[in-house]
Amino acid sequence: MEPITTTEELRTLCESLRKFEYVTVDTEFMRDSTYWPQLCLVQLASPEHSDNGAAVDPLAEGIDLTPLFDLMQDESVIKVFHAARQDIEIFVHLSGKVPHPVFDTQVAAMVLGYGDQVGYETLVNKVARKSIDKSMRFTDWSRRPLSSKQISYALSDVTHLRVIFEDFHDRLEANGRAVWLNEEMERLTDPSIYSIDPAEAWLRLKTRSNSPKFLAVARALGEWRETEAQRKNLPRNRILRDDTLLDIAARQPMSEEDLDKTRGVGRNFGSSKPGQAIIEAIKAALDSPQDLWPKPKQRIELPAGIGPTVELLKVLLKLCAEEKGVAQRLVASGDDLQNIAADDNADVPAMHGWRRDLFGQYALRLKHGQLGLKLQNGEVVLVDLND
């Protein structure tokens, strides 16, 4: 079993796949020592179950992946993934475009009540009634040549996916929830969520101070680190560890000697090129107008005594989700529940669209004493208090 290694072979494959309603897609990649994921293999399969799938070697010398990227943009072909986020990120990085349209079986499983973030292997067992050989799970996909066993393992990620997709697609159409999934897929394929702006990198940090001065320096250091990580294609922590960055942001050293006193930096780090860049970033941040410094995130003060209301809403959410066979996480988050408890007009997903129909409207009725919860024969049931 040999992978596709030439542009012409890839073009022929992609042209044949364009005649189908959908194509199943998966990728194998490495990211242990790089900032950007290194694409090592792409697996594709058509709806024809006699098709054993095809593996594309993106590391083959001279191969041009343009035919693959064009297929990912073909609006007439649904691209079926499982847990698509990282796969989409790879295609966006390499082609600059988000695949569309997309069907993510992990999200579909949540809509159909399989639970939160259900794994591919679980769905293969439950839906396709097959088992997966796990022996190749920790393969180094960047090493060549790949064995037939490795390729066969990789292709199982797209061949079984056909059965799962067809089952889920039919069930979603039958129960009227296809529109729920479509809404989630539009979010998943929003280009903005794959845009990496170094100036916003500091927001990932677990800052320990709300001082605008500290935040301004943390922002500057985060932007410098992100830019360096992208430029050198190295993990962020290989450039500067989070705890070291935050320590520097708190101490704000202005000289080589002061920077060298920071825990976690090497000897004579202050006189190195990265050390000099850090000192310059600190100075630039402190010299910037203070009205442009980041503002501390305002904590929402919840009304006193709201805790029990939130707990009741959690029970209601679990009840509604179980009754309708949908994952709780897809309906409402913990923050959503707090906001609903505090404000009838909370602008959260749970108060809009199908989520409001399934849960939000009942949450408001529970808040206002129009709906109750009681134990009946060992089970929690809803009671209409207006009757």
KALIN-V206628 format. One record per helix or strand of 3 or more residues. SS is the DSSP state (a for helix, b for strand). FROM is the first residue (numbers start at 1). LEN is the number of residues. If there is no record, write none. Layout:
# KALIN-V206628
SS:FROM:LEN
SS:FROM:LEN
This chain:
# KALIN-V206628
a:7:11
b:22:9
b:38:8
b:54:3
a:66:8
b:78:4
a:85:11
b:102:3
a:105:7
a:120:9
a:134:3
a:148:28
a:178:11
a:191:4
a:198:7
a:212:21
a:236:4
a:242:10
a:256:5
a:269:3
a:273:15
a:290:3
a:307:18
a:328:4
a:334:9
a:349:3
a:353:15
b:371:6
b:379:6
